[in-house]
Each structure stands twice: as structure tokens, then as C-alpha cells.
Amino acid sequence: MASVVSNFSSTVCRLTVSGGQGLLPTLLKTFQKSQGFVNVSTTPTSPFLRTSLCNHRSRRFSASPNAFPQINEELVVLGIETSCDDTAAAVVRCNGEILSQVVCSQADLLVRYGGVAPKMAEEAHSLVIDQVVQEALDKAKMEAEDLSAVAVTIGPGLSLCLRVGVRKARRIAGSNVLPIVGVHHMEAHALVARLVERELQFPFLALLISGGHNLLILAREVGHYIQLGTTIDDAIGEAYDKTAKWLGLDMSRSGGPAVEELAREGDEQSVNFKVPMKQHKDCNFSYAGLKTQVKLAIESKNIDATIPIALSTDEDRKARADIAASFQRVAVLHLEEKCSRAVDWALKMEPSIKHMVVSGGVASNQYVRTRLTKIAQTNQLQLVCPPPNLCTDNGVMIAWTGIEHFKMGRYDPPPAACEPEDAVLDIRPRWPLGEEYAGGKSSARSLKTARIHPSLTSIIQQPY
């Protein structure tokens, strides 16, 4: 896998804790005029203001009223990610060089609450966000004023958590007169593959799998995606986490790695779990029913999750391992079946596809990678998986996606240097990435009610 990742430094720290819309167009236009910006679109439905900047106070902006900031190898972007339970920041150059990466995990909170508790996660983000961002800048040997722009996740994710990152990004951008790029979390998971595999060109197929999302997309270009399938209830990562919790496994590294490790000791054919949605000839996912099957199997074996697996008897450990292995086999088989159909659909629309990207936290699972490699090989596609530290939530993917959009002129002008604490922030907890493929639309009720914001693709494709 070709890569230009160099001078790479990474910090992962464990955190222990005790215990939508953008600014109103009128206010925004007033501020922009005061800052010397011209030709600014204030369309409230756009995730980025298509901005031509003329700002004599900043060397980063072109002197031409109708030109975008110049793009060159010196473009450096800070990426900030706080959409769920990891506080992350990174500094990345336009050529793909990772200058720094810092991730502060909330593993102790996951263990304590058996999953993500939004209010606790927000407080944890607030406690460390300044330290994480400063450490990323220090490792990159840069000051905030040396940056070209700031990129930050604005959705989808937990609204309480998203606010922490967005506020921090806006403070940095405002204080240093920097453009700001709002990033779609799932698009970032897809596009980070283009950082590590420089031969990855559009169009390509992507399977994005994490704790909160299952998404199959056809990526046609930056900001242009067709949604082939999504989850109608629970995502695979959620199923892994709940299975780990019910089996009494160590959640300090999240449920996925714990289940995968235990599954190696078990017989994957021992429990006859049913593959979800066999009768549905689409590319959508459902893991709620499989979770119920696992819970019933655990109850039938009289497994006591309050007894850590390290203290269990050999017989009890074998029973837990068999359930873990059987669950993993069926959970991934569900991925395989939907992925195979998505490949067929994608190749009909774009016969030139050569790559299949698998990214997101669950893509770190080696069992998942091995099984999906066979799907890619069967269809003569090259499987592209970012390294594990770029599959889980991280600031690198946010910075890189910010760079991809910035190069296309999609960004917001610097916010006010001193925004009030109660300023309205553009965060999008439920934000579809692409438009649904006409041939694969689902009638599932959850898909109808989940859409709050227009998809990223529909917004970018909108004339302005």
C-alpha cells in the first residue's frame, strides 16, 4: 500500500473522569462585511460557504477579490474530532504528510457505563480538548497562527460531544483569522483511504462500519456519494459492544477487540444464529435482531456477566467463546451478503471501479478484513483498509477531508474572534452522507424518521 505518511507521531492517552443550523444569514453577512470579505454566499442550507476572500490583514488569503486562497504544498490543516467518545486532533499537510496525531480515549468511561454516556462524554471532551489540540500543535512544531485552516467534525454524532469540538475549532479559527471547514464524519472515514493509498481514484465503493453506522456508498467524487445501503436500526459496532458487555468481557479497548480475541477460542458453528434480513434483497443492515439472539443464547447458558471472564471456569469460558465466535461469524456474514450485492449495483453504475474501501472502527477487526478481502478478490477489486489507528475516530481523517474540500473552495470564512458562549452552532447529529440509490430504497420506518438535515451530497450539488 503506497503511503506518504511520514514524520508520524501519535499519542494515545487514557482519560479517567470522576463521577442546527448556522448563524443567521443577516448576522453572518454583517460580520463578513466587517472583516473585509466579498462575494460571500449566505445560503443557510450549505455546509460550506462558497467564499471568495479579500482580506488584507491575512497573508493566507488571495489579494484577488474573486480568487480562492492559493493551494500549495504549504497548506497545513488542523483537524478536530469529538463526535463520540474520543477526543482527537491532528495536523496534516496538503501532500498527505501527518505532522502529528493525538487521541485521548474515554476507555474508563466505557467500562464504567458499559457504553457511551453522552453527558459524561461531553464533560470528558471538555476536560481535555485544550490539552489535546495544544499537544497536536506542539508535536507538529507549529503555532495556531501558522495553520492554513481548521477542519472540524460537525456531524453526524452526539450533539453534546460535537459542540465541544466545534466551539474549540471556532475559537482557534476566529483568534487567528483562519478559514474553517465543517466535515462529515463518515465522509472522513471514506476519504482517509485516499491519504494512505495515493492510487485510490474516484469512483470507488466504500463500506463504512463503526459503533453507530453501517454505510455502503458509491463515491463518485469529493462530496458526491450515492447511498447503496445503511443500517435500519443498530450498527455492527453496537452489536459487538453489547455482546462484549453481556459476556462479561473487558471493555477498556471497546467491545470489538474483546469479542474478536475471545472468538478465536470458540467454535463458530456451535450456536445457530440466524443471518439478519436474508429475505430483503437490498443493501441495508440490521443488527437489533442478532443482538436479541445473542442475549437469549447467553441466558440459556446461565452466563453471569458480573463474573469477569478472567475468573470464569473453563466450561464457562468455553461457552462464552462459542457464543462470541458464532456471533462474529453471522455478524460478518451479514456484511458479506450486503457487500456482494452493493458491488453488483456499483459496477452497473460505474464499471470503471477498481477499489473497495473498508473503513471505520470495526474495519480494524482482522476477521472482518479477511472475509471482505475475499469479496473484493471475487469481484477483481483491490481492498483498501486504512491502518487501524486511522480506522478508529481520529483527527487525521478530519484534517485530510478538510484539505480535500478546501482545495475545491468549500470552506467558511473565519468566525468572530470572540463569539458568545450561547452562539448558535452548525452541528448535524443526524446527517446523511449521500442520496439513496433509487433501486435500493428501503421502506423501513427508521430510515424515514432519521433524516433531519439534507444529505451532504444534495447540499453540495445544489446550485448557488
C-alpha positions as CSV (number, residue, x, y, z in Angstrom):
1,M,0.0,0.0,0.0
2,A,1.6,3.2,-1.2
3,S,1.8,5.8,1.5
4,V,3.3,9.2,2.1
5,V,2.7,9.2,5.8
6,S,5.9,10.3,7.3
7,N,7.3,12.1,10.4
8,F,4.4,10.4,12.2
9,S,3.9,10.9,15.9
10,S,0.9,9.5,17.8
11,T,-0.2,9.9,21.3
12,V,-3.0,7.8,22.9
13,C,-3.9,8.7,26.4
14,R,-6.5,7.1,28.7
15,L,-8.8,9.5,30.3
16,T,-10.1,8.9,33.8
17,V,-13.1,11.0,34.9
18,S,-14.7,11.1,38.3
19,G,-18.1,10.9,38.5
20,G,-28.7,23.1,13.7
21,Q,-28.3,25.5,11.9
22,G,-25.5,28.0,11.2
23,L,-25.5,31.7,12.2
24,L,-28.4,33.7,10.9
25,P,-27.5,35.0,7.4
26,T,-28.0,38.6,8.4
27,L,-25.6,38.4,11.3
28,L,-23.2,36.4,9.2
29,K,-23.2,38.9,6.4
30,T,-22.7,41.8,8.8
31,F,-19.7,40.1,10.3
32,Q,-18.2,39.2,6.9
33,K,-18.5,42.8,5.7
34,S,-16.8,44.0,8.9
35,Q,-13.9,41.6,8.1
36,G,-13.5,42.6,4.5
37,F,-14.9,39.5,2.8
38,V,-16.6,40.0,-0.5
39,N,-18.8,37.8,-2.9
40,V,-20.0,35.7,0.0
41,S,-22.9,33.3,-0.4
42,T,-25.1,33.1,2.8
43,T,-27.3,30.3,1.7
44,P,-28.3,28.7,5.0
45,T,-28.5,25.1,3.6
46,S,-24.9,24.9,2.6
47,P,-22.4,23.1,4.8
48,F,-19.7,25.4,3.4
49,L,-19.9,29.0,2.3
50,R,-18.5,29.2,-1.2
51,T,-16.3,32.1,-0.3
52,S,-14.1,34.3,-2.4
53,L,-11.9,36.1,0.1
54,C,-10.2,39.5,0.1
55,N,-8.6,40.2,3.4
56,H,-5.6,42.4,3.5
57,R,-4.9,41.5,7.1
58,S,-4.1,37.9,6.4
59,R,-1.4,36.6,4.1
60,R,-3.3,33.3,3.8
61,F,-6.0,34.8,1.5
62,S,-5.6,35.9,-2.1
63,A,-5.5,39.6,-2.8
64,S,-7.8,39.0,-5.7
65,P,-11.5,39.5,-4.8
66,N,-12.6,36.6,-6.9
67,A,-9.9,34.1,-6.1
68,F,-9.8,31.3,-3.5
69,P,-6.7,31.0,-1.2
70,Q,-3.8,29.6,-3.1
71,I,-3.3,25.9,-2.7
72,N,0.2,24.6,-2.5
73,E,2.4,22.2,-0.6
74,E,2.5,24.6,2.4
75,L,-1.2,24.2,3.1
76,V,-1.5,22.8,6.6
77,V,-4.7,22.0,8.3
78,L,-5.6,21.2,11.9
79,G,-8.3,18.5,12.3
80,I,-10.5,18.2,15.4
81,E,-12.8,15.2,16.1
82,T,-15.2,14.9,19.1
83,S,-18.3,13.2,17.6
84,C,-18.5,10.4,20.1
85,D,-16.1,9.1,22.8
86,D,-12.6,10.0,21.5
87,T,-11.1,13.5,21.7
88,A,-8.7,13.7,18.8
89,A,-6.7,16.3,16.9
90,A,-4.1,16.2,14.2
91,V,-2.1,18.4,11.9
92,V,-1.7,17.3,8.2
93,R,0.0,18.8,5.2
94,C,-1.7,19.1,1.8
95,N,0.7,16.4,0.4
96,G,-0.6,13.9,3.0
97,E,2.3,14.2,5.5
98,I,1.0,13.6,9.0
99,L,2.8,16.1,11.3
100,S,1.1,15.0,14.5
101,Q,-1.8,12.9,15.8
102,V,-3.2,12.9,19.3
103,V,-6.1,10.8,20.6
104,C,-7.4,10.8,24.1
105,S,-9.8,7.9,24.7
106,Q,-12.6,7.6,27.2
107,A,-12.0,3.9,27.9
108,D,-12.6,4.1,31.6
109,L,-16.0,5.7,31.0
110,L,-16.9,2.9,28.5
111,V,-16.1,0.3,31.2
112,R,-18.0,2.2,33.9
113,Y,-21.2,2.7,31.9
114,G,-21.0,-0.2,29.6
115,G,-21.1,2.1,26.6
116,V,-21.1,5.8,25.7
117,A,-23.0,8.1,28.1
118,P,-23.5,11.3,26.2
119,K,-23.4,13.8,29.1
120,M,-20.3,12.1,30.6
121,A,-18.6,12.0,27.2
122,E,-19.3,15.7,26.7
123,E,-17.7,16.5,30.1
124,A,-14.7,14.3,29.3
125,H,-14.2,16.1,26.0
126,S,-14.4,19.5,27.7
127,L,-11.7,18.5,30.2
128,V,-9.1,17.5,27.6
129,I,-9.9,19.3,24.4
130,D,-7.5,22.2,25.0
131,Q,-4.7,19.8,26.0
132,V,-5.2,17.5,23.0
133,V,-5.2,20.4,20.5
134,Q,-2.2,22.0,22.0
135,E,-0.3,18.7,22.1
136,A,-1.1,18.2,18.4
137,L,0.3,21.7,17.6
138,D,3.4,21.1,19.7
139,K,4.2,17.8,18.1
140,A,3.8,19.4,14.7
141,K,6.2,22.2,15.9
142,M,3.6,24.8,14.9
143,E,1.6,27.6,16.4
144,A,-2.0,28.1,15.6
145,E,-1.2,31.2,13.5
146,D,0.9,29.0,11.2
147,L,-2.1,26.9,10.1
148,S,-3.8,27.5,6.8
149,A,-7.3,26.3,8.0
150,V,-9.1,24.4,10.7
151,A,-11.3,21.4,10.0
152,V,-13.8,20.0,12.5
153,T,-16.5,17.3,12.6
154,I,-20.0,18.9,12.6
155,G,-21.9,15.6,12.2
156,P,-23.2,13.0,12.4
157,G,-22.6,12.2,16.1
158,L,-23.7,13.0,19.6
159,S,-24.8,16.7,19.7
160,L,-23.3,17.3,23.1
161,C,-20.0,16.0,22.0
162,L,-20.0,17.7,18.6
163,R,-20.4,21.1,20.3
164,V,-17.2,20.7,22.2
165,G,-15.1,20.3,19.1
166,V,-16.9,22.9,17.0
167,R,-16.5,25.5,19.8
168,K,-12.8,24.8,20.0
169,A,-12.3,24.9,16.3
170,R,-14.2,28.2,16.0
171,R,-12.1,29.8,18.8
172,I,-8.9,28.9,17.1
173,A,-10.1,30.0,13.7
174,G,-11.5,33.2,15.0
175,S,-8.5,34.2,17.0
176,N,-6.1,33.5,14.1
177,V,-8.3,34.6,11.2
178,L,-8.4,31.1,9.7
179,P,-10.9,29.6,7.3
180,I,-12.9,26.8,8.8
181,V,-14.2,23.6,7.2
182,G,-17.2,21.6,8.6
183,V,-16.6,17.9,8.0
184,H,-18.9,15.0,7.7
185,H,-17.7,12.2,10.0
186,M,-18.5,9.3,7.7
187,E,-17.1,11.0,4.6
188,A,-13.8,11.4,6.6
189,H,-13.7,7.7,7.2
190,A,-14.0,7.1,3.5
191,L,-11.6,9.8,2.3
192,V,-8.7,9.0,4.7
193,A,-8.2,5.9,2.5
194,R,-7.0,8.4,-0.2
195,L,-4.3,9.6,2.1
196,V,-2.8,6.2,2.7
197,E,-3.4,4.8,-0.8
198,R,-2.5,7.5,-3.3
199,E,-3.6,5.4,-6.3
200,L,-7.2,5.4,-5.0
201,Q,-9.2,7.4,-7.5
202,F,-12.9,8.0,-7.9
203,P,-15.2,6.3,-8.4
204,F,-14.9,3.6,-5.7
205,L,-17.1,1.6,-3.4
206,A,-16.9,2.1,0.3
207,L,-18.2,0.1,3.3
208,L,-18.1,2.3,6.4
209,I,-18.6,0.3,9.7
210,S,-18.5,1.7,13.2
211,G,-20.3,1.8,16.5
212,G,-23.0,4.0,15.2
213,H,-23.1,3.5,11.5
214,N,-23.2,0.9,8.7
215,L,-23.0,2.5,5.4
216,L,-22.4,1.3,1.8
217,I,-21.7,4.1,-0.6
218,L,-20.6,4.7,-4.2
219,A,-18.1,7.6,-4.1
220,R,-18.1,9.5,-7.3
221,E,-16.0,12.5,-6.2
222,V,-15.4,14.5,-3.1
223,G,-18.8,15.4,-1.7
224,H,-20.7,13.3,-4.2
225,Y,-22.0,9.9,-2.9
226,I,-24.8,7.5,-3.6
227,Q,-26.0,5.6,-0.6
228,L,-26.5,2.0,-1.5
229,G,-27.3,0.8,2.0
230,T,-27.4,1.8,5.6
231,T,-28.4,0.4,9.0
232,I,-32.2,0.5,9.8
233,D,-31.6,0.0,13.5
234,D,-28.3,-0.9,15.2
235,A,-24.9,-0.9,13.6
236,I,-22.4,-3.7,13.8
237,G,-20.2,-1.9,16.3
238,E,-23.1,-1.6,18.7
239,A,-23.8,-5.3,18.4
240,Y,-20.1,-6.1,19.2
241,D,-20.2,-3.8,22.2
242,K,-23.4,-5.2,23.6
243,T,-22.2,-8.8,23.1
244,A,-18.9,-8.0,24.9
245,K,-20.8,-6.4,27.8
246,W,-23.2,-9.4,28.1
247,L,-20.3,-11.8,28.0
248,G,-18.5,-10.0,30.8
249,L,-15.6,-9.0,28.7
250,D,-13.0,-6.2,29.3
251,M,-14.5,-3.1,27.6
252,S,-11.4,-1.0,28.1
253,R,-10.5,-1.4,24.4
254,S,-14.2,-1.3,23.4
255,G,-16.2,-4.4,22.7
256,G,-15.0,-5.2,19.2
257,P,-11.4,-6.2,20.0
258,A,-12.6,-8.1,23.1
259,V,-15.1,-10.2,21.2
260,E,-12.7,-10.9,18.3
261,E,-10.0,-12.1,20.7
262,L,-12.3,-14.4,22.6
263,A,-13.9,-15.7,19.4
264,R,-10.5,-17.3,18.4
265,E,-11.1,-19.8,21.2
266,G,-14.6,-20.7,20.2
267,D,-16.5,-22.9,17.7
268,E,-18.2,-20.5,15.3
269,Q,-20.7,-23.2,14.2
270,S,-21.7,-24.1,17.8
271,V,-24.7,-21.7,18.1
272,N,-27.1,-21.4,15.2
273,F,-27.7,-17.7,14.9
274,K,-29.9,-16.6,12.0
275,V,-28.4,-14.2,9.5
276,P,-30.4,-10.9,9.5
277,M,-32.5,-9.7,6.6
278,K,-32.0,-12.8,4.4
279,Q,-35.3,-12.1,2.8
280,H,-34.5,-8.5,1.9
281,K,-32.9,-8.1,-1.5
282,D,-31.3,-4.7,-0.7
283,C,-28.1,-3.5,0.8
284,N,-29.4,-2.3,4.2
285,F,-28.3,-3.7,7.6
286,S,-30.0,-4.7,10.8
287,Y,-28.3,-5.9,14.0
288,A,-31.0,-5.5,16.5
289,G,-32.4,-9.0,16.0
290,L,-29.0,-10.6,16.2
291,K,-28.4,-8.8,19.5
292,T,-31.6,-10.4,20.8
293,Q,-30.5,-13.8,19.7
294,V,-27.1,-13.4,21.4
295,K,-28.8,-12.3,24.7
296,L,-31.1,-15.3,24.7
297,A,-28.2,-17.6,24.0
298,I,-26.3,-16.1,26.9
299,E,-29.3,-16.5,29.2
300,S,-29.8,-20.1,28.1
301,K,-26.2,-20.9,29.1
302,N,-26.7,-19.2,32.5
303,I,-23.7,-17.0,31.9
304,D,-23.2,-14.4,34.6
305,A,-21.7,-11.3,33.1
306,T,-21.0,-9.9,36.6
307,I,-18.2,-12.5,36.8
308,P,-15.3,-11.3,34.7
309,I,-14.2,-13.9,32.1
310,A,-10.8,-14.0,33.7
311,L,-12.4,-15.5,36.8
312,S,-14.7,-17.9,35.0
313,T,-14.4,-21.7,34.9
314,D,-13.0,-23.5,31.9
315,E,-16.5,-24.7,31.0
316,D,-18.0,-21.2,31.3
317,R,-15.2,-19.7,29.3
318,K,-15.8,-22.2,26.5
319,A,-19.5,-21.3,26.4
320,R,-18.7,-17.6,26.2
321,A,-16.1,-18.2,23.4
322,D,-18.5,-20.3,21.4
323,I,-21.2,-17.5,21.6
324,A,-18.6,-14.9,20.6
325,A,-17.3,-16.9,17.6
326,S,-20.9,-17.8,16.4
327,F,-22.0,-14.1,16.8
328,Q,-18.9,-12.9,14.9
329,R,-19.4,-15.3,12.0
330,V,-23.1,-14.3,11.5
331,A,-22.4,-10.6,12.0
332,V,-19.7,-10.6,9.3
333,L,-21.7,-12.9,7.0
334,H,-24.4,-10.2,7.1
335,L,-21.8,-7.7,5.9
336,E,-20.6,-10.0,3.2
337,E,-24.0,-10.6,1.7
338,K,-24.9,-6.9,1.6
339,C,-21.4,-6.0,0.3
340,S,-21.7,-8.5,-2.6
341,R,-24.9,-7.0,-3.7
342,A,-23.6,-3.5,-3.4
343,V,-20.6,-4.4,-5.6
344,D,-23.0,-5.6,-8.3
345,W,-25.1,-2.4,-8.1
346,A,-22.0,-0.1,-8.1
347,L,-20.4,-1.8,-11.1
348,K,-23.6,-1.4,-13.1
349,M,-23.5,2.3,-12.4
350,E,-19.7,2.8,-12.6
351,P,-18.0,-0.1,-14.5
352,S,-14.6,1.5,-14.0
353,I,-14.5,0.9,-10.3
354,K,-11.2,-0.7,-9.2
355,H,-11.2,-0.3,-5.4
356,M,-13.3,-1.2,-2.4
357,V,-12.6,0.8,0.7
358,V,-13.4,-0.6,4.2
359,S,-13.1,1.9,6.9
360,G,-14.4,2.9,10.4
361,G,-13.7,1.5,13.8
362,V,-14.9,-2.1,13.0
363,A,-12.6,-2.2,10.0
364,S,-9.7,-2.7,12.5
365,N,-11.1,-6.2,13.1
366,Q,-8.8,-8.7,11.3
367,Y,-11.6,-11.3,10.9
368,V,-13.7,-8.6,9.1
369,R,-10.8,-7.7,6.8
370,T,-10.0,-11.3,5.9
371,R,-13.6,-12.1,5.0
372,L,-14.1,-8.9,3.0
373,T,-10.8,-9.4,1.1
374,K,-12.4,-12.5,-0.4
375,I,-15.4,-10.4,-1.6
376,A,-13.1,-7.9,-3.2
377,Q,-10.9,-10.6,-4.9
378,T,-14.0,-12.4,-6.2
379,N,-15.0,-9.1,-8.0
380,Q,-11.5,-8.3,-9.1
381,L,-11.3,-5.2,-6.8
382,Q,-8.5,-4.1,-4.7
383,L,-9.4,-3.8,-1.0
384,V,-8.2,-0.7,0.7
385,C,-8.2,-0.5,4.5
386,P,-6.5,2.3,6.4
387,P,-4.2,1.2,9.2
388,P,-6.1,0.5,12.5
389,N,-5.1,3.8,14.1
390,L,-6.8,5.6,11.1
391,C,-9.9,3.4,11.1
392,T,-11.0,4.4,14.6
393,D,-12.0,8.0,15.1
394,N,-9.0,10.3,14.7
395,G,-8.1,13.9,13.8
396,V,-6.1,12.9,10.7
397,M,-9.1,11.9,8.7
398,I,-10.8,15.2,9.7
399,A,-7.8,17.3,8.6
400,W,-7.4,15.3,5.4
401,T,-11.1,15.7,4.5
402,G,-10.8,19.4,5.3
403,I,-7.9,19.6,2.8
404,E,-9.9,17.8,0.1
405,H,-12.8,20.2,0.4
406,F,-10.6,23.3,0.9
407,K,-8.8,22.6,-2.4
408,M,-12.3,22.7,-4.1
409,G,-13.1,26.0,-2.5
410,R,-15.6,24.7,0.1
411,Y,-15.0,26.4,3.5
412,D,-16.3,29.1,5.7
413,P,-14.6,32.4,6.4
414,P,-13.1,33.0,9.9
415,P,-15.7,33.3,12.6
416,A,-15.8,36.2,15.0
417,A,-12.8,36.3,17.3
418,C,-15.0,36.5,20.4
419,E,-18.2,34.5,19.9
420,P,-20.6,34.4,22.8
421,E,-20.9,31.0,24.6
422,D,-24.5,30.8,23.6
423,A,-23.8,31.3,19.9
424,V,-25.9,29.1,17.6
425,L,-23.5,26.4,16.2
426,D,-24.0,24.4,13.0
427,I,-24.0,20.8,14.2
428,R,-25.7,18.0,12.5
429,P,-26.2,14.9,14.8
430,R,-28.2,13.1,12.1
431,W,-26.8,13.9,8.7
432,P,-27.0,11.6,5.7
433,L,-23.9,11.4,3.5
434,G,-25.4,10.7,0.1
435,E,-28.7,10.3,-1.7
436,E,-30.3,6.9,-1.6
437,Y,-29.9,4.7,-4.7
438,A,-33.3,4.6,-6.4
439,G,-33.1,0.9,-6.9
440,G,-32.4,0.1,-3.3
441,K,-34.6,2.4,-1.2
442,S,-36.0,0.9,2.0
443,S,-39.5,1.3,3.4
444,A,-38.1,0.9,6.9
445,R,-39.7,3.4,9.2
446,S,-36.4,4.3,11.0
447,L,-34.9,5.4,7.7
448,K,-37.8,7.8,7.1
449,T,-37.6,9.4,10.5
450,A,-33.8,9.6,10.9
451,R,-33.2,12.3,8.2
452,I,-33.1,15.7,9.8
453,H,-30.6,17.5,7.6
454,P,-30.4,17.2,3.8
455,S,-27.6,14.9,2.8
456,L,-24.1,16.3,2.2
457,T,-24.3,15.3,-1.4
458,S,-27.6,17.1,-2.1
459,I,-26.3,20.3,-0.4
460,I,-23.1,20.4,-2.4
461,Q,-24.8,19.5,-5.7
462,Q,-27.3,22.4,-5.1
463,P,-26.7,25.3,-7.5
464,Y,-25.6,28.6,-5.8
